[in-house]
Amino acid sequence: MDSTSAAHSHLSEFEIWWRDHYNFLKDKGYKLRSRYSPDWVPSWTNTNKVDINCEDGIMPRHYSLLDARRTQDDARVSLKRIDVSRHPYEIEIGRYFCSSPLSEDPANHCVPIYDVLEVPGGNHLAIIVMPLLRDATDPYFDTVGEVVDCIHQLFEGLRFMHRHHVAHRDCMQLNILMDGSMFIDAWHPSDEYMSEDFKRVARHRTRTQSPPRYYYIDFGISRKYDVSNANPLEIPIYGGDKGVPEFAEAYTKPWNPFPTDVWYLGHAIQETFLDVKCSSASHFSYSDLDTIALLSGLAMDMMHSDPAQRPNMDDVFSRFQVLRQDLSKWKLRSRVAHDDERSLFNLIVHWARRIQYLVRRIPSTHTSLS
C-alpha cells in the first residue's frame, strides 16, 4: 500500500466526502487542512509519533461540519454541508438575518453566513460558509459580570429573532457558540483545548479582558412566520433537547414554537450555570450562582410546564434588565468558581486579576442596561 492509499484509509467515510471536494472548495476560495488534501501524507508517517498527538491526526467532531481557510484573507471559516431538500429554510433564514439593516443591528446574534456553495452533482447538497466559532462554555466563566454579559446577549439575540417572527426551534445549549475574541492562540478545530498547530494548549484571556460575542447557530428546523400570524401552530420537530414538556403529549398536537424557544433557552441557562443534577450539567455547573435571583427565578419561569404561563422574550429581557440593576459592581466582579476550581490558589489568582481590572479600569460588564 503506497503512502497516499494509507493516508486515505485513515479517513472516515464522511471525511472522504470532504477530501473528494478539496479541489472544488479550493477553486471557490476555501482551503481545507492538509488532512483532506488528495495528496495528504500523515505527518506521523515513518516517525515514532502517535496519530492522535498530531495536528492532522484528529477527526472532526461532526460529519457535516469542517473548518477551512478563506484564501483571500486567510480567515478561518466553518463549512456546513446541508441537504436543502430536508432543510429548505436554513439558507433563507440565515440570509435573512445577514441582510441589511438586520445585519447591522447589534442585537442580532444569529451566526453570519459568508457564502453559500452549490455542490456540483450533489443531489440537493449545499455548503454554508460561516465564521469559525467555539463552545460558549469553554473556558470557564470567571466572574458574575461575565455570566451577566453572556445571558444578556442570549436574551437579546432570541428576542431579536422573535421580534422578526422567526422561531429557532432548537436553541439548546449546543447551538449557542462564541467567537474567538478571548483567544491569544488560534485553537485546533477538532480539539479546542489545543493550539491550531497542536504544539501547546491554546492560550486565552478572560472574558472580562476580551469579551466574546455569542451566537445562535443551526437554523435547520427554524421557521419564519407572517407578521399577521400571532399564534403560529406547528407539529413538533424534536431538536437536540428532548425535555420540552409540551412534547410529552400527543406527537400530532401542534404547538406555538415561540414559547418552546423560551423553554429551550431557560433550560440551557439552567444546565450551564445552575442545575448540578442535570445529566449534562455536572461538567458546567458553577458554585454559588444559584443565589443570584436573576438566574434561578427567571430560568424557572421560562421553563414553566404550561407554555401559556411562560414569559415571552420581551418580558424575559425586560425582567433581566431590572434584576441585574441589583447587582453591585463588587458583586459583578466576584468569582463564580467552577466545581473543579475551588482552591486557595485559584482564589488568589482571581483576586490578583480583580485588582488588575480595577487599576486598569476594565469594566465588570461589557453589555449595558437597555
NULOLUM-530048 format. One record per residue (C-alpha): x, y, z; residue in one letter; residue number from 1. Coordinates in pm, 1 decimal. Last residue first. Layout:
N
xx=X, yy=Y, zz=Z, code=A, pos=NUM .
...
This chain:
370
xx=-3123.3, yy=4888.6, zz=2788.8, code=S, pos=370 .
xx=-2865.2, yy=4819.4, zz=3055.0, code=L, pos=369 .
xx=-2522.1, yy=4796.7, zz=2903.3, code=S, pos=368 .
xx=-2322.2, yy=4495.0, zz=2795.1, code=T, pos=367 .
xx=-1948.6, yy=4491.2, zz=2860.5, code=H, pos=366 .
xx=-1953.8, yy=4400.3, zz=3227.2, code=T, pos=365 .
xx=-1700.6, yy=4444.5, zz=3509.2, code=S, pos=364 .
xx=-1536.5, yy=4731.6, zz=3326.5, code=P, pos=363 .
xx=-1157.2, yy=4741.5, zz=3281.7, code=I, pos=362 .
xx=-1037.3, yy=5042.9, zz=3474.1, code=R, pos=361 .
xx=-670.9, yy=4936.8, zz=3451.6, code=R, pos=360 .
xx=-632.3, yy=4951.6, zz=3829.4, code=V, pos=359 .
xx=-971.3, yy=4788.7, zz=3886.6, code=L, pos=358 .
xx=-904.0, yy=4512.8, zz=3633.7, code=Y, pos=357 .
xx=-563.7, yy=4444.9, zz=3788.3, code=Q, pos=356 .
xx=-718.9, yy=4419.7, zz=4134.8, code=I, pos=355 .
xx=-964.7, yy=4157.8, zz=4005.5, code=R, pos=354 .
xx=-690.8, yy=3966.2, zz=3828.8, code=R, pos=353 .
xx=-493.0, yy=3936.3, zz=4151.1, code=A, pos=352 .
xx=-811.4, yy=3839.6, zz=4336.6, code=W, pos=351 .
xx=-877.1, yy=3561.0, zz=4084.0, code=H, pos=350 .
xx=-522.8, yy=3427.2, zz=4116.4, code=V, pos=349 .
xx=-561.4, yy=3419.1, zz=4494.6, code=I, pos=348 .
xx=-890.7, yy=3227.0, zz=4466.1, code=L, pos=347 .
xx=-732.6, yy=2985.3, zz=4219.6, code=N, pos=346 .
xx=-451.8, yy=2911.4, zz=4465.6, code=F, pos=345 .
xx=-691.8, yy=2870.2, zz=4757.8, code=L, pos=344 .
xx=-889.2, yy=2606.2, zz=4568.7, code=S, pos=343 .
xx=-1239.0, yy=2568.8, zz=4425.8, code=R, pos=342 .
xx=-1159.1, yy=2514.9, zz=4058.2, code=E, pos=341 .
xx=-1322.6, yy=2183.9, zz=3968.3, code=D, pos=340 .
xx=-1668.7, yy=2293.1, zz=4087.1, code=D, pos=339 .
xx=-1642.6, yy=2605.8, zz=3873.3, code=H, pos=338 .
xx=-1591.2, yy=2916.6, zz=4079.9, code=A, pos=337 .
xx=-1802.1, yy=3218.8, zz=4002.9, code=V, pos=336 .
xx=-1580.0, yy=3495.5, zz=4134.8, code=R, pos=335 .
xx=-1695.8, yy=3840.7, zz=4226.5, code=S, pos=334 .
xx=-1651.5, yy=4125.4, zz=3979.2, code=R, pos=333 .
xx=-2026.1, yy=4166.1, zz=3924.6, code=L, pos=332 .
xx=-2077.6, yy=4155.4, zz=4301.4, code=K, pos=331 .
xx=-1837.8, yy=4444.5, zz=4351.0, code=W, pos=330 .
xx=-2003.6, yy=4640.9, zz=4071.5, code=K, pos=329 .
xx=-2330.8, yy=4591.5, zz=4259.2, code=S, pos=328 .
xx=-2600.4, yy=4359.2, zz=4129.8, code=L, pos=327 .
xx=-2949.5, yy=4499.9, zz=4186.7, code=D, pos=326 .
xx=-2952.7, yy=4651.5, zz=3837.0, code=Q, pos=325 .
xx=-2931.5, yy=4295.8, zz=3703.9, code=R, pos=324 .
xx=-3292.4, yy=4238.9, zz=3806.7, code=L, pos=323 .
xx=-3439.7, yy=4522.2, zz=3603.8, code=V, pos=322 .
xx=-3254.9, yy=4431.4, zz=3283.7, code=Q, pos=321 .
xx=-3342.3, yy=4063.8, zz=3329.8, code=F, pos=320 .
xx=-3708.5, yy=4145.3, zz=3370.3, code=R, pos=319 .
xx=-3705.1, yy=4344.5, zz=3046.3, code=S, pos=318 .
xx=-3528.7, yy=4065.5, zz=2856.2, code=F, pos=317 .
xx=-3768.2, yy=3797.7, zz=2977.8, code=V, pos=316 .
xx=-4071.8, yy=4017.0, zz=2911.2, code=D, pos=315 .
xx=-3965.4, yy=4085.4, zz=2551.7, code=D, pos=314 .
xx=-3874.8, yy=3717.9, zz=2518.9, code=M, pos=313 .
xx=-4224.1, yy=3599.4, zz=2609.6, code=N, pos=312 .
xx=-4292.5, yy=3497.4, zz=2968.0, code=P, pos=311 .
xx=-4402.1, yy=3137.2, zz=3020.3, code=R, pos=310 .
xx=-4751.0, yy=3071.4, zz=3153.0, code=Q, pos=309 .
xx=-4903.7, yy=2981.5, zz=2814.6, code=A, pos=308 .
xx=-4631.6, yy=2719.1, zz=2763.6, code=P, pos=307 .
xx=-4751.2, yy=2531.6, zz=3076.5, code=D, pos=306 .
xx=-4460.0, yy=2337.4, zz=3226.6, code=S, pos=305 .
xx=-4289.4, yy=2662.8, zz=3322.5, code=H, pos=304 .
xx=-3930.2, yy=2659.4, zz=3196.4, code=M, pos=303 .
xx=-3901.4, yy=3035.4, zz=3138.2, code=M, pos=302 .
xx=-4036.6, yy=3091.2, zz=3488.5, code=D, pos=301 .
xx=-3766.5, yy=2861.0, zz=3628.2, code=M, pos=300 .
xx=-3495.5, yy=3046.1, zz=3436.6, code=A, pos=299 .
xx=-3618.8, yy=3377.9, zz=3572.5, code=L, pos=298 .
xx=-3607.8, yy=3266.0, zz=3933.1, code=G, pos=297 .
xx=-3268.4, yy=3096.1, zz=3916.8, code=S, pos=296 .
xx=-3081.8, yy=3347.6, zz=3706.6, code=L, pos=295 .
xx=-3197.7, yy=3692.7, zz=3822.3, code=L, pos=294 .
xx=-3223.8, yy=3557.8, zz=4175.9, code=A, pos=293 .
xx=-2849.2, yy=3508.4, zz=4211.1, code=I, pos=292 .
xx=-2807.1, yy=3252.7, zz=4488.5, code=T, pos=291 .
xx=-2797.4, yy=2973.0, zz=4229.8, code=D, pos=290 .
xx=-2468.8, yy=3121.4, zz=4111.6, code=L, pos=289 .
xx=-2295.7, yy=2997.3, zz=4426.4, code=D, pos=288 .
xx=-2086.3, yy=2725.5, zz=4262.7, code=S, pos=287 .
xx=-2083.8, yy=2675.4, zz=3889.5, code=Y, pos=286 .
xx=-2209.9, yy=2375.8, zz=3692.8, code=S, pos=285 .
xx=-2058.8, yy=2307.5, zz=3352.4, code=F, pos=284 .
xx=-1944.1, yy=1947.0, zz=3358.5, code=H, pos=283 .
xx=-2205.3, yy=1848.4, zz=3615.5, code=S, pos=282 .
xx=-2472.3, yy=1993.8, zz=3390.1, code=A, pos=281 .
xx=-2503.7, yy=1716.8, zz=3132.4, code=S, pos=280 .
xx=-2743.9, yy=1493.2, zz=3323.3, code=S, pos=279 .
xx=-2893.9, yy=1783.8, zz=3515.0, code=C, pos=278 .
xx=-2848.6, yy=1746.4, zz=3892.7, code=K, pos=277 .
xx=-2594.0, yy=2027.3, zz=3925.8, code=V, pos=276 .
xx=-2855.6, yy=2271.3, zz=3799.8, code=D, pos=275 .
xx=-2740.2, yy=2629.8, zz=3788.3, code=L, pos=274 .
xx=-2495.7, yy=2763.6, zz=3533.3, code=F, pos=273 .
xx=-2491.6, yy=2569.9, zz=3208.4, code=T, pos=272 .
xx=-2784.8, yy=2335.3, zz=3251.4, code=E, pos=271 .
xx=-3012.3, yy=2603.9, zz=3396.3, code=Q, pos=270 .
xx=-2913.9, yy=2851.5, zz=3127.4, code=I, pos=269 .
xx=-2979.2, yy=2593.5, zz=2854.3, code=A, pos=268 .
xx=-3312.5, yy=2507.3, zz=3019.1, code=H, pos=267 .
xx=-3423.2, yy=2871.0, zz=3007.7, code=G, pos=266 .
xx=-3313.0, yy=2888.0, zz=2644.8, code=L, pos=265 .
xx=-3510.7, yy=2580.5, zz=2542.5, code=Y, pos=264 .
xx=-3816.6, yy=2689.4, zz=2741.6, code=W, pos=263 .
xx=-3822.4, yy=3029.8, zz=2568.9, code=V, pos=262 .
xx=-3790.1, yy=2858.4, zz=2230.6, code=D, pos=261 .
xx=-4092.5, yy=2644.6, zz=2323.8, code=T, pos=260 .
xx=-4286.1, yy=2963.3, zz=2398.4, code=P, pos=259 .
xx=-4212.0, yy=3068.9, zz=2036.1, code=F, pos=258 .
xx=-4292.7, yy=2732.1, zz=1875.4, code=P, pos=257 .
xx=-4674.0, yy=2760.3, zz=1917.1, code=N, pos=256 .
xx=-4784.1, yy=2399.0, zz=1943.0, code=W, pos=255 .
xx=-4948.2, yy=2140.0, zz=1717.9, code=P, pos=254 .
xx=-5070.4, yy=1805.5, zz=1858.3, code=K, pos=253 .
xx=-4957.3, yy=1512.6, zz=1644.7, code=T, pos=252 .
xx=-4690.9, yy=1393.5, zz=1890.2, code=Y, pos=251 .
xx=-4950.6, yy=1353.7, zz=2162.4, code=A, pos=250 .
xx=-4817.1, yy=1495.7, zz=2489.7, code=E, pos=249 .
xx=-4455.9, yy=1478.8, zz=2606.0, code=A, pos=248 .
xx=-4374.0, yy=1747.8, zz=2350.3, code=F, pos=247 .
xx=-4541.0, yy=2006.4, zz=2572.0, code=E, pos=246 .
xx=-4285.8, yy=1947.7, zz=2848.9, code=P, pos=245 .
xx=-3971.8, yy=2006.4, zz=2634.2, code=V, pos=244 .
xx=-3715.2, yy=1755.8, zz=2764.1, code=G, pos=243 .
xx=-3575.7, yy=1621.2, zz=2435.5, code=K, pos=242 .
xx=-3305.3, yy=1885.7, zz=2387.3, code=D, pos=241 .
xx=-3140.9, yy=1826.6, zz=2048.3, code=G, pos=240 .
xx=-3445.6, yy=1924.3, zz=1848.0, code=G, pos=239 .
xx=-3769.0, yy=1729.0, zz=1808.3, code=Y, pos=238 .
xx=-3995.7, yy=1866.2, zz=1539.9, code=I, pos=237 .
xx=-4330.3, yy=1936.3, zz=1698.1, code=P, pos=236 .
xx=-4639.1, yy=1987.2, zz=1479.8, code=I, pos=235 .
xx=-4656.3, yy=2361.5, zz=1435.4, code=E, pos=234 .
xx=-4901.0, yy=2633.9, zz=1537.0, code=L, pos=233 .
xx=-4847.8, yy=3002.3, zz=1469.7, code=P, pos=232 .
xx=-5025.5, yy=3231.9, zz=1716.2, code=N, pos=231 .
xx=-4993.4, yy=3596.2, zz=1611.4, code=A, pos=230 .
xx=-4986.0, yy=3521.7, zz=1238.3, code=N, pos=229 .
xx=-5020.4, yy=3870.2, zz=1089.6, code=S, pos=228 .
xx=-4644.5, yy=3924.2, zz=1076.9, code=V, pos=227 .
xx=-4607.1, yy=3612.4, zz=863.9, code=D, pos=226 .
xx=-4390.8, yy=3341.8, zz=1010.6, code=Y, pos=225 .
xx=-4024.6, yy=3245.0, zz=974.5, code=K, pos=224 .
xx=-3933.4, yy=2888.0, zz=1068.1, code=R, pos=223 .
xx=-3631.2, yy=2716.1, zz=1219.5, code=S, pos=222 .
xx=-3567.5, yy=2344.5, zz=1165.7, code=I, pos=221 .
xx=-3223.1, yy=2374.3, zz=1006.2, code=G, pos=220 .
xx=-3145.6, yy=2712.5, zz=1160.4, code=F, pos=219 .
xx=-2823.1, yy=2587.8, zz=1318.1, code=D, pos=218 .
xx=-2634.4, yy=2857.8, zz=1509.5, code=I, pos=217 .
xx=-2706.0, yy=3115.8, zz=1776.3, code=Y, pos=216 .
xx=-2413.6, yy=3341.4, zz=1851.1, code=Y, pos=215 .
xx=-2221.2, yy=3484.3, zz=2145.9, code=Y, pos=214 .
xx=-1971.5, yy=3768.0, zz=2115.4, code=R, pos=213 .
xx=-1660.4, yy=3738.0, zz=2324.7, code=P, pos=212 .
xx=-1532.5, yy=3989.9, zz=2580.3, code=P, pos=211 .
xx=-1153.6, yy=4030.5, zz=2584.8, code=S, pos=210 .
xx=-1035.6, yy=4126.1, zz=2934.9, code=Q, pos=209 .
xx=-1359.4, yy=4039.9, zz=3113.4, code=T, pos=208 .
xx=-1398.4, yy=3720.3, zz=2909.3, code=R, pos=207 .
xx=-1061.8, yy=3608.5, zz=3041.5, code=T, pos=206 .
xx=-754.4, yy=3583.4, zz=2820.8, code=R, pos=205 .
xx=-656.6, yy=3279.4, zz=2619.9, code=H, pos=204 .
xx=-373.1, yy=3042.9, zz=2538.0, code=R, pos=203 .
xx=-437.0, yy=2732.6, zz=2329.2, code=A, pos=202 .
xx=-254.2, yy=2445.6, zz=2499.4, code=V, pos=201 .
xx=61.7, yy=2367.5, zz=2309.2, code=R, pos=200 .
xx=205.0, yy=2218.1, zz=1988.9, code=K, pos=199 .
xx=-119.2, yy=2119.0, zz=1816.5, code=F, pos=198 .
xx=-57.2, yy=2361.6, zz=1528.4, code=D, pos=197 .
xx=-402.3, yy=2510.8, zz=1585.6, code=E, pos=196 .
xx=-347.6, yy=2539.0, zz=1958.3, code=S, pos=195 .
xx=-508.5, yy=2279.9, zz=2184.2, code=M, pos=194 .
xx=-819.3, yy=2286.7, zz=2404.9, code=Y, pos=193 .
xx=-1042.1, yy=2331.8, zz=2101.2, code=E, pos=192 .
xx=-961.6, yy=1983.3, zz=1973.5, code=D, pos=191 .
xx=-1110.3, yy=1930.3, zz=1626.9, code=S, pos=190 .
xx=-1094.8, yy=2298.2, zz=1525.5, code=P, pos=189 .
xx=-744.6, yy=2347.8, zz=1672.3, code=H, pos=188 .
xx=-735.3, yy=2680.9, zz=1850.6, code=W, pos=187 .
xx=-586.4, yy=3006.9, zz=1724.9, code=A, pos=186 .
xx=-370.0, yy=3142.9, zz=2002.6, code=D, pos=185 .
xx=-436.6, yy=3459.5, zz=2203.3, code=I, pos=184 .
xx=-801.5, yy=3366.1, zz=2249.1, code=F, pos=183 .
xx=-1056.4, yy=3597.7, zz=2411.4, code=M, pos=182 .
xx=-1209.8, yy=3719.5, zz=2086.6, code=S, pos=181 .
xx=-1254.7, yy=3366.3, zz=1949.5, code=G, pos=180 .
xx=-1624.6, yy=3383.5, zz=1868.6, code=D, pos=179 .
xx=-1897.4, yy=3222.0, zz=2073.6, code=M, pos=178 .
xx=-2139.2, yy=2930.2, zz=2038.3, code=L, pos=177 .
xx=-2500.9, yy=2850.3, zz=2130.3, code=I, pos=176 .
xx=-2645.0, yy=2556.0, zz=1939.6, code=N, pos=175 .
xx=-2507.4, yy=2302.9, zz=2188.1, code=L, pos=174 .
xx=-2703.4, yy=2461.6, zz=2475.6, code=Q, pos=173 .
xx=-3041.8, yy=2440.9, zz=2305.4, code=M, pos=172 .
xx=-3192.6, yy=2691.3, zz=2066.0, code=C, pos=171 .
xx=-3367.5, yy=2420.7, zz=1861.9, code=D, pos=170 .
xx=-3698.7, yy=2570.6, zz=1745.3, code=R, pos=169 .
xx=-3538.6, yy=2894.8, zz=1619.5, code=H, pos=168 .
xx=-3870.7, yy=3074.8, zz=1585.6, code=A, pos=167 .
xx=-3852.2, yy=3368.4, zz=1345.3, code=V, pos=166 .
xx=-4107.2, yy=3649.9, zz=1356.0, code=H, pos=165 .
xx=-3859.1, yy=3939.4, zz=1341.0, code=H, pos=164 .
xx=-3930.5, yy=4027.1, zz=1702.3, code=R, pos=163 .
xx=-3876.2, yy=3659.7, zz=1780.7, code=H, pos=162 .
xx=-3526.0, yy=3663.1, zz=1633.0, code=M, pos=161 .
xx=-3431.4, yy=3981.9, zz=1817.0, code=F, pos=160 .
xx=-3570.2, yy=3846.1, zz=2145.0, code=R, pos=159 .
xx=-3352.5, yy=3537.5, zz=2091.5, code=L, pos=158 .
xx=-3045.1, yy=3757.0, zz=2046.7, code=G, pos=157 .
xx=-3111.9, yy=3991.9, zz=2337.1, code=E, pos=156 .
xx=-3174.8, yy=3703.2, zz=2575.0, code=F, pos=155 .
xx=-2853.5, yy=3534.4, zz=2460.3, code=L, pos=154 .
xx=-2652.7, yy=3857.9, zz=2468.7, code=Q, pos=153 .
xx=-2770.5, yy=3947.6, zz=2818.7, code=H, pos=152 .
xx=-2705.5, yy=3591.3, zz=2935.5, code=I, pos=151 .
xx=-2344.2, yy=3609.8, zz=2823.9, code=C, pos=150 .
xx=-2281.9, yy=3956.2, zz=2968.1, code=D, pos=149 .
xx=-2437.8, yy=3856.6, zz=3301.3, code=V, pos=148 .
xx=-2217.6, yy=3545.5, zz=3314.8, code=V, pos=147 .
xx=-1909.2, yy=3758.8, zz=3255.1, code=E, pos=146 .
xx=-2021.0, yy=4000.3, zz=3526.3, code=G, pos=145 .
xx=-2059.2, yy=3713.4, zz=3772.9, code=V, pos=144 .
xx=-1690.8, yy=3639.6, zz=3722.5, code=T, pos=143 .
xx=-1456.1, yy=3376.2, zz=3579.8, code=D, pos=142 .
xx=-1658.2, yy=3181.3, zz=3324.6, code=F, pos=141 .
xx=-1493.3, yy=2855.9, zz=3225.9, code=Y, pos=140 .
xx=-1302.3, yy=2822.0, zz=2901.6, code=P, pos=139 .
xx=-1512.4, yy=2676.2, zz=2744.5, code=D, pos=138 .
xx=-1883.4, yy=2747.5, zz=2792.4, code=T, pos=137 .
xx=-1956.1, yy=2904.4, zz=2453.3, code=A, pos=136 .
xx=-1802.4, yy=2613.5, zz=2259.9, code=D, pos=135 .
xx=-1632.1, yy=2754.1, zz=1950.9, code=R, pos=134 .
xx=-1687.8, yy=2957.6, zz=1635.8, code=L, pos=133 .
xx=-1534.9, yy=2951.0, zz=1286.7, code=L, pos=132 .
xx=-1717.2, yy=3213.5, zz=1084.9, code=P, pos=131 .
xx=-1973.3, yy=3080.9, zz=835.3, code=M, pos=130 .
xx=-1972.3, yy=2920.6, zz=488.6, code=V, pos=129 .
xx=-2282.6, yy=2717.4, zz=401.4, code=I, pos=128 .
xx=-2226.7, yy=2417.2, zz=172.9, code=I, pos=127 .
xx=-2512.3, yy=2288.3, zz=-42.9, code=A, pos=126 .
xx=-2645.8, yy=1943.3, zz=-124.9, code=L, pos=125 .
xx=-2965.8, yy=1892.2, zz=-326.4, code=H, pos=124 .
xx=-2826.6, yy=1590.7, zz=-518.9, code=N, pos=123 .
xx=-2459.3, yy=1693.3, zz=-505.4, code=G, pos=122 .
xx=-2390.4, yy=1686.7, zz=-876.3, code=G, pos=121 .
xx=-2198.3, yy=2008.2, zz=-826.1, code=P, pos=120 .
xx=-2228.9, yy=2125.8, zz=-463.6, code=V, pos=119 .
xx=-2396.5, yy=2465.6, zz=-451.6, code=E, pos=118 .
xx=-2190.4, yy=2699.0, zz=-238.5, code=L, pos=117 .
xx=-2344.4, yy=2951.3, zz=1.3, code=V, pos=116 .
xx=-2123.3, yy=3232.8, zz=131.9, code=D, pos=115 .
xx=-2049.6, yy=3448.8, zz=431.4, code=Y, pos=114 .
xx=-2340.8, yy=3344.7, zz=652.4, code=I, pos=113 .
xx=-2337.1, yy=3525.4, zz=986.6, code=P, pos=112 .
xx=-2441.6, yy=3335.6, zz=1302.1, code=V, pos=111 .
xx=-2752.4, yy=3491.1, zz=1451.0, code=C, pos=110 .
xx=-2676.4, yy=3723.7, zz=1742.0, code=H, pos=109 .
xx=-2855.7, yy=4030.6, zz=1605.5, code=N, pos=108 .
xx=-2893.3, yy=4281.0, zz=1890.4, code=A, pos=107 .
xx=-2604.2, yy=4483.1, zz=1745.5, code=P, pos=106 .
xx=-2821.7, yy=4558.9, zz=1438.5, code=D, pos=105 .
xx=-2602.0, yy=4593.2, zz=1128.8, code=E, pos=104 .
xx=-2705.8, yy=4256.0, zz=983.4, code=S, pos=103 .
xx=-3072.4, yy=4342.6, zz=1023.5, code=L, pos=102 .
xx=-3042.2, yy=4652.6, zz=800.6, code=P, pos=101 .
xx=-2933.2, yy=4493.4, zz=570.9, code=S, pos=100 .
xx=-2940.4, yy=4120.7, zz=504.9, code=S, pos=99 .
xx=-2749.6, yy=3867.5, zz=714.9, code=C, pos=98 .
xx=-3059.0, yy=3779.3, zz=919.8, code=F, pos=97 .
xx=-3248.8, yy=3699.9, zz=601.4, code=Y, pos=96 .
xx=-2954.5, yy=3506.8, zz=460.4, code=R, pos=95 .
xx=-2965.8, yy=3266.2, zz=751.8, code=G, pos=94 .
xx=-3342.7, yy=3232.5, zz=723.3, code=I, pos=93 .
xx=-3326.0, yy=3150.0, zz=351.0, code=E, pos=92 .
xx=-3029.1, yy=2915.4, zz=391.9, code=I, pos=91 .
xx=-3198.8, yy=2713.8, zz=664.5, code=E, pos=90 .
xx=-3545.8, yy=2714.0, zz=508.9, code=Y, pos=89 .
xx=-3534.5, yy=2403.9, zz=286.9, code=P, pos=88 .
xx=-3386.5, yy=2170.8, zz=547.2, code=H, pos=87 .
xx=-3451.2, yy=1819.8, zz=416.7, code=R, pos=86 .
xx=-3443.5, yy=1907.2, zz=44.2, code=S, pos=85 .
xx=-3158.8, yy=2151.1, zz=108.2, code=V, pos=84 .
xx=-2935.4, yy=1874.4, zz=239.3, code=D, pos=83 .
xx=-2670.0, yy=2063.0, zz=431.6, code=I, pos=82 .
xx=-2290.1, yy=2064.7, zz=444.5, code=R, pos=81 .
xx=-2155.1, yy=2319.0, zz=690.3, code=K, pos=80 .
xx=-1819.0, yy=2485.9, zz=636.5, code=L, pos=79 .
xx=-1662.2, yy=2684.8, zz=919.9, code=S, pos=78 .
xx=-1422.8, yy=2968.1, zz=850.0, code=V, pos=77 .
xx=-1072.4, yy=3074.6, zz=942.3, code=R, pos=76 .
xx=-963.7, yy=3394.8, zz=773.4, code=A, pos=75 .
xx=-662.3, yy=3366.8, zz=540.8, code=D, pos=74 .
xx=-767.6, yy=3689.3, zz=360.9, code=D, pos=73 .
xx=-848.3, yy=3584.6, zz=4.3, code=Q, pos=72 .
xx=-775.6, yy=3216.5, zz=72.9, code=T, pos=71 .
xx=-1056.4, yy=3157.5, zz=319.5, code=R, pos=70 .
xx=-911.7, yy=2890.8, zz=546.7, code=R, pos=69 .
xx=-1119.4, yy=2584.6, zz=628.0, code=A, pos=68 .
xx=-1307.9, yy=2410.2, zz=908.9, code=D, pos=67 .
xx=-1544.4, yy=2119.1, zz=872.3, code=L, pos=66 .
xx=-1902.5, yy=2041.8, zz=966.5, code=L, pos=65 .
xx=-2146.6, yy=1779.9, zz=832.5, code=S, pos=64 .
xx=-1984.6, yy=1471.8, zz=988.8, code=Y, pos=63 .
xx=-1939.3, yy=1629.6, zz=1329.5, code=H, pos=62 .
xx=-1648.3, yy=1644.5, zz=1573.3, code=R, pos=61 .
xx=-1368.0, yy=1643.6, zz=1318.5, code=P, pos=60 .
xx=-1112.3, yy=1359.2, zz=1332.0, code=M, pos=59 .
xx=-770.0, yy=1426.4, zz=1482.3, code=I, pos=58 .
xx=-447.4, yy=1307.0, zz=1319.9, code=G, pos=57 .
xx=-359.7, yy=1615.3, zz=1117.2, code=D, pos=56 .
xx=-240.0, yy=1817.8, zz=1415.4, code=E, pos=55 .
xx=-52.7, yy=1522.5, zz=1561.8, code=C, pos=54 .
xx=-85.1, yy=1364.1, zz=1905.6, code=N, pos=53 .
xx=-379.3, yy=1148.5, zz=1796.7, code=I, pos=52 .
xx=-164.0, yy=999.0, zz=1520.7, code=D, pos=51 .
xx=109.8, yy=872.2, zz=1753.2, code=V, pos=50 .
xx=463.0, yy=987.3, zz=1674.6, code=K, pos=49 .
xx=754.3, yy=745.8, zz=1640.0, code=N, pos=48 .
xx=814.9, yy=856.6, zz=1282.8, code=T, pos=47 .
xx=791.0, yy=696.2, zz=938.2, code=N, pos=46 .
xx=448.9, yy=854.9, zz=876.4, code=T, pos=45 .
xx=342.1, yy=1073.2, zz=1170.5, code=W, pos=44 .
xx=271.3, yy=1372.0, zz=947.6, code=S, pos=43 .
xx=13.5, yy=1173.2, zz=752.7, code=P, pos=42 .
xx=67.3, yy=1201.2, zz=373.9, code=V, pos=41 .
xx=-207.5, yy=1400.7, zz=207.8, code=W, pos=40 .
xx=-206.5, yy=1421.8, zz=-171.5, code=D, pos=39 .
xx=-587.0, yy=1432.4, zz=-211.5, code=P, pos=38 .
xx=-581.1, yy=1707.7, zz=54.1, code=S, pos=37 .
xx=-819.9, yy=1648.4, zz=342.1, code=Y, pos=36 .
xx=-563.2, yy=1602.2, zz=619.5, code=R, pos=35 .
xx=-372.0, yy=1904.9, zz=486.4, code=S, pos=34 .
xx=-641.4, yy=2139.2, zz=617.0, code=R, pos=33 .
xx=-908.8, yy=2262.5, zz=378.4, code=L, pos=32 .
xx=-861.3, yy=2565.1, zz=155.7, code=K, pos=31 .
xx=-1156.7, yy=2783.7, zz=64.3, code=Y, pos=30 .
xx=-1156.5, yy=3015.9, zz=-237.6, code=G, pos=29 .
xx=-1414.0, yy=2851.6, zz=-463.8, code=K, pos=28 .
xx=-1140.0, yy=2672.3, zz=-658.3, code=D, pos=27 .
xx=-1009.0, yy=2536.5, zz=-328.0, code=K, pos=26 .
xx=-1358.0, yy=2415.1, zz=-241.8, code=L, pos=25 .
xx=-1383.0, yy=2218.1, zz=-564.6, code=F, pos=24 .
xx=-1026.6, yy=2091.4, zz=-517.9, code=N, pos=23 .
xx=-1099.9, yy=1951.5, zz=-171.5, code=Y, pos=22 .
xx=-1438.9, yy=1806.7, zz=-267.3, code=H, pos=21 .
xx=-1323.9, yy=1442.1, zz=-265.9, code=D, pos=20 .
xx=-1144.8, yy=1501.2, zz=64.3, code=R, pos=19 .
xx=-1469.2, yy=1636.2, zz=213.9, code=W, pos=18 .
xx=-1654.1, yy=1321.1, zz=110.2, code=W, pos=17 .
xx=-1362.5, yy=1112.0, zz=238.5, code=I, pos=16 .
xx=-1418.4, yy=1271.2, zz=576.9, code=E, pos=15 .
xx=-1769.5, yy=1123.6, zz=587.4, code=F, pos=14 .
xx=-1633.8, yy=773.3, zz=536.7, code=E, pos=13 .
xx=-1361.9, yy=809.5, zz=798.0, code=S, pos=12 .
xx=-1006.4, yy=888.9, zz=690.0, code=L, pos=11 .
xx=-711.3, yy=665.5, zz=786.4, code=H, pos=10 .
xx=-753.9, yy=454.9, zz=473.5, code=S, pos=9 .
xx=-691.5, yy=771.4, zz=274.0, code=H, pos=8 .
xx=-348.4, yy=815.2, zz=427.0, code=A, pos=7 .
xx=-251.8, yy=454.5, zz=359.3, code=A, pos=6 .
xx=-359.6, yy=489.5, zz=-3.2, code=S, pos=5 .
xx=-146.6, yy=802.7, zz=-38.6, code=T, pos=4 .
xx=154.0, yy=637.6, zz=130.9, code=S, pos=3 .
xx=150.1, yy=336.2, zz=-102.7, code=D, pos=2 .
xx=0.0, yy=0.0, zz=0.0, code=M, pos=1 .
